[in-house]
Amino acid sequence: MKRWLIENGVFAELSADRQVFEGWMSIEGGYIAASGEGVAPGELRDAAEEIVDGRGLLFMPGLVNTHGHAAMSLLRGLADDLVLQDWLENHMWPMEAKFTGDDVFWGTSLAAAEMILSGTTTFVDMYDHMDRVAEVASAAGLRATLTRGVIGLCPPDVQTAKLGDAVQFARDWQGAADGRIQVMMSPHAPYTCPPDYIERIVAAAHELNLPLHTHMSETAAEVEFNVKQYGVRPVEHLDKLGLFSRQSLVAHAVHLNDEEIALLAERAVAVSHNPVSNLKLASGVARVPDLLRAGVTVALGTDSAASNNNLDLFEEIRMAALLHKGVSGDPTAVPAAEALRMGTLYGARAIGLGDVTGSLRPGFKADITAVSIDKPHFMPRTDYISHLVYAASGADVAHVWVDGRQLMRGRELLTLDVERIRFEAQRSFERLRG
């Protein structure tokens, strides 16, 4: 990996010591080696194999999308304005049953292109045909935490086959792509997996030394079902089944009471907050300020493009900052800097990468998103964090690097053939619809 230098830039470091500074940053071996205000030392300029002129750019940590189903990009706009169970059972699942490995490959490729174009450098994905998802992540140059989502509403032999598939995927891909790919184990949700099946998945996670990821308490109906079926709410149910005995990430966590929030904090369970998807499906509004106050790591996710309908994490950051102000009547509920950390550093922490990415501190991986700030909506130059949260969008992203490798330069994707992806994704959808 080459040694390079960014100079004349604005940097949103997002560390406890320094939020934003103007100056330079050197990258070596895929890591941020050093940074400082003002002019870069002459020896760094002399040693650099490439110098990036950062004038007109703000460099920030690459965004971390902690929950999604990338291949569902093929189903964007297919069935909107429906409640979750109707949307899932009558529209999504019948279409997804037709998916082939090639469909997953092209749907994930479409999502990867969209994520890079909007500044995401790390994503979490739960789906099927996960080998094809991993192939895309590897080729695209993205950092990814991947998991074969397992639905247990099937005969015992099919349950065993699905679990075996998830275990084999983990063995094949954990640490692949020069360490950019990590793996989790994932029972899809407590309402789609019988208790004994969840226990088997937890046991496999212990054996493989892997984290766990699941959907949880997304709707009030789901919570009511859990109480009716098992006598307890989902958080206590999953805790009793051992899911929180390992590093865990739960998606949504919309419908929680005080005791559940306290238990999640005690077990160090991270939450992927998906505000846009939750609003679109009318699932409700998660108690994010209460979770943050309790010490729970709250990250952000888009969910799929079928329920969002885009993968622009800037939109989730802005929504997280605004939504909780509106429902609480407290303008300080989620400040701009906290919302930005939810989309960067807290996202990295939620998947066990808090000392790897999510900040532009020296020693962290060079996962960097450069935003063009020579635009009217970034003027005047008052508060860059405010502008990133309340004014920016994915369309403002100019360049993206992961591991110090450039994935996009001047809005041009360098690792993906976007024209081919658009063609193949449309062809896949037409076959599925037909």
N, C-alpha and C positions, 0 to 999 in steps of 0.2 A: 504493500500500500504506500502511496506516495505521501510526501510531506508537503503540506500546503498552508497558505496563510490568507486569512480574510483581514482586510484593513479598511479603514474609513467607514465602518459600519456602526449601526446601533444594535446592541445585544440585550435581549431579555433573558438574563441568566436564570432568574427565578430561584435563587438560593436565599437562605436566611440572611446572608451577609450583604447581598447585592441583587437588587431586582433588575435594574436597567443601567447600562453604561454605554458610552460612545468610545470606540477605540478599535481594538484588533483581537484576533483569536488565531492561534496556530493549531494545526491538526497533524498528528503523526501516528501511523500504524492504526488508523481507524478510530483513534481516541482524541479528545480535546487535550492538548499538551499544556497550553498556557493561554492566558488572556490578560488584557490590561487596557487601561484608558489611554487616550492620546495616540501617539505614533508608535508603531511596532519597532522593537530593537533592530538595529541594522543587521545583526548576525542572523536573526530569524528570516529577514528578507533575503539575505544572501543564500541561506540554506534551502529556501522554499523552492519546490519544483513547479508550483503553480501559485500565483497570487490572484485572489479574487477581490475586485474593487467593490466594496460594499456601499458605496454612495447611493442613496435613495432606497436602501434596503434595511429592514429590521430582521435580525436573525434570532430565532426562538427555538426552543426544544421542539422536535418533531412531535406531532399530536399522537395520542395513544387512544385508540378506539377499543374499549374493553368488552364490548358484546356485539355480536353480529352473526349473520348467516349469509356470507358473501355471495354464494351462488344464487340466492333468491333475488339478486338483481334482475334475473330473467323474468321475474314476476312483478316488477315495478308497474304500478297503475292497473293491475289486473282486477283487483277487488277492493275498492276503497269505501270508506264511510260505513264500516260494519263493526259490530262488537266482536271481541276477540274470538270467542268459541265458534261463532258463525263463520268468521273470516278463516280461522284455522281449519275447522272440520269440513266445511262445505266448499272451500275455494283453494286454500293453500295445499292441504294434505293430498287431495285428489290429483292436483297438478304435480306435486313433488313426487308422487308415486311413479310418475312417468320418467323422472330424471335418470339419465344415463351418466356414466363417468364423464363423457364428453360434454354433456350439458353443464355439469358441475364445473368442469375446467373453464368453459367459456363464460359462464356466469361469474365465476370467481375472477377471471381475467378482467371482465368489465368492471367489477368492484375494485380491483387493484388499481386499474387506471384512474378511476374516479377518486380513490383515496389519495394516491400520489398527487394528482392534480389539485387536491384541496388540502395538502399539507400533512396528511397522516403518514407516519413512518412505522408504526407498530399497530397490529390489530389482533383481536381475539376472534376466533371463528369456531362455531359449533355446527357441524353438519355431517353429512354422509359422503361416501367416496372421498375420504379425506386425503388419500394419497394424491389425488388430482389437485386438491387445494394446496397441499404442500409443494407440489411441482410449480404451481403458479407463484407462491410466495418466494420460493427459491429463485426462480428465473427473474421475477420482478425486482428482487433485491430488498424486499421489505423484511422487517422483523415481525414475527408472528408467533402467537401462542394458540395452538390448534388442538381441537378435541373432537373426537367422534361422538356426536350426540346420540344417546341411546334411549329409545322409547321402548318401554317394557310391556306394552299392551299387545302381547303376542304369545304363542305357545312356548313352553319351557325350552324346547330345542332351538327355537328362533332366538330367544333371549340369550342362550348360551353362545350361539353363533355371533350375535351382535357384540357381546362382551369380548369374545375372542378376537373379533375384528378390531375393536378399540385397543385391546392389549397389543396386538401385532402392530398396529399403526404407531403406538407409543414406542415400541421397541425399534421400529424402523426409522423413526424420524426425530426422536428426542435428541437435541443438540446438533441437528443437521444444518446444512447451509452455513458452515463456519460458525455455528452456535446461534444463528439468528432464529432458528425454529425451536420452540419449546412446546411441550405437550401437556395437556391436562386430561383427566378422566371426567366424564360428564353423564350422569343420569339426567335426562332431559328436564324432568320436573317431578315433584312428588305426586302430582295427579296423573302422570303418564307412566310411572314406574312403581310396581308393588314394593312394599317395604323390604322384603327379603332380597329383591333384585338390587335395590339401592345398597344394601349391606354387602352384596357381592362386589359391586362396583367400588365401594369404599375399601374393601379388602384388597382388590387389585391395585388401587392407588397406593395403599401401604406397601404392597409387595414391590411396586415399581418406583416408589418414592416420588410420587407425582401429586400436584395439587388437584383440587376438585372444583368443578364449575356446574351450576344448575340455574334454571329459572325458579323463582320463588316469590309467592305472594304478589303476583302481578295484578290480579283482580280480586274484588270482594267475593265473587262467586267461587273462585279457587279456594280461598280461605274457608268459606262455608262448607265446601265439599270436603275439605281435609278434616274439619271438625266432625262432620257427619260420618265420614268413612273411618277415621282413626281416633276420634275423641280428643284430638289436640290440634292446635294451629300449626301451620307449616314449620315455623322456626323450631318449636319444641320437638316436632315430629322428626325433622332432619337431625337435630342434635341427638336425640335418642338413637337414631340409626348410625351415628358416628360420623356423619358427613363433615362436621366441624372439628373432628379430631385431627384433620390435616389442614394445611393452608387452603382456604376456600374463598371463592368468589361467587356471589349470587347476583343474578340479573334481576332488575326491577325493584323488588322489595318495597312495593308501593304501600301495601296495607299492613302496617306494623303497629303494635301497641308499645307502651313504655317498657314493659318487661322484655319484649322481644328485642328492642333496641339495646337494652342493657346486656342481654345475652350475646348478641352479635358483637358488641364491644368487648365483652369478656373473652369470647372465643377468637377475637382478632379476625373476624370474617369481613371481607371487603364487599362493597356494594357497587354494582355497575348501574348508575342512574341513567335511564333512557327517556328523557323528558318529552321529546317530540313524538316518539312512537307511543308512549303512554297517553299523551294527549290525543293523538289521532285515533287511537282505539278506545278512547274514553275509559281507560283503565284506572285513572286517578292521578293524584300528585303525591309522590313520595315525600316522606318527612325528612328531607335532606338537612335543613338546619339542625334538627334534633339529633340526627345521626352524627353530624360533624361535631356538635357539642359533646356528644357521648364519646368521641374519640374514634369513631368508625371511619376507615378509609373509604371515601366516596369518590368514585371515578365516573367517567362518562362513556356512554356507548350510543351508537345510532340505532341498534337493532338492524333489521334487514331493510333494503331499499323497497321491499314490498309493504312495509308498515311505517315508512318514514316520510318521504319517499326518496331521500338522498343520503349520501354518506359524508356530508360536509360537517365535520366535527366543530367548526367555528359556530355553526348554528346551534349545536347542543350547548356549547359554552355560553353563548348569549342567552339561550333559553333558560339555562340553569341559573344565571344571574338575575334574570327578570321574573321568572315564574314564581320563585319563592318570595320575592318582594311583594308581588301582587296578592298571593293567597294569604300571606301572613300580615300584611299591612306594615311590614317593617322594612324600610329601604336598606337596612344593613344586614338583612338575613343572609345573603350570599354576596359578599363584596366582589368586585371585578377580579382582584388578584386571586381570590379563593376559587372562583369559577375557572380561571385560567390554569391554576394548579390542578384542578379536577381533570382537565383535559390533557395534562402533561405529567407532572410529577406524581400526583396521586394515582393516575392511571398506571404508571410504571410500578408503583408500590403495590397496587392491587394484584399484579401478576408476578410479583417477586423480583422485579427488575428495578427497584427503587435506587439501587446503587450503580445502575448500568446506564439508564436513560431517563428522560424526563426533566433534565436540567442541563444547562450549558456550563456546568462547573468543570474545571480541569480534572481529568481522571475518568470522566464519563465518556461513553461512546459518542462519536460525532454523528448523531442523528439530529439533523438540523433542517428546519424549514425557514426559508427566506421569503419575507413578505415585502412587496413593493409598497413603499410609503409615499411615493411621489404622486399621490392622487388626492383629489379634493377632499375626500372623506377622511383623510388622515391629517388634515390641516385645521387649525394651527397645531404646532408641535407642543401640545400641553402635557398630556399624560399618555404615554405609549401603551401602558397596560389597559387603560380605559379604551383607547382606540381599538386595540386587538379584540377586546370583549364586546364592545357595543357598536363598533363601526365596521370591523373587518369581515370578510367572507373568504371562502376557499378560492374564489376567483382572483384574490389578491396575491396568491402564492406564486412566486416567480421561479424558485429553485428548491430542490429537495435533495438531501444527502442521507444515507444510512450507512453506518460503519465507515464513514468518510468517503463513500462511493457516491457519485452524483447520479440520481435516478431521474431528475428532471432539470433541464436548463432552459431558462427563458420560456417556460410553458411547454417545452418540447419534451415528451417522454423519451428517455434514452434506453430503457430496458424492455419496453413493451411496444408491440406493433398495434397502435390504437385503431388504425383503419381495418386491419384484419379482425381485431377483436369485435369491433362494431358489427361487421358483416356476419361473423360466426354467431354472435350472441343473438342477433335478429333471426338468423336461420334456426337456431335452437328453439327460440320462442315459437316460431311459426310451426315447427314440428310438434311441440308440446300442445299448442292450442288446437292443432288439427286432429 
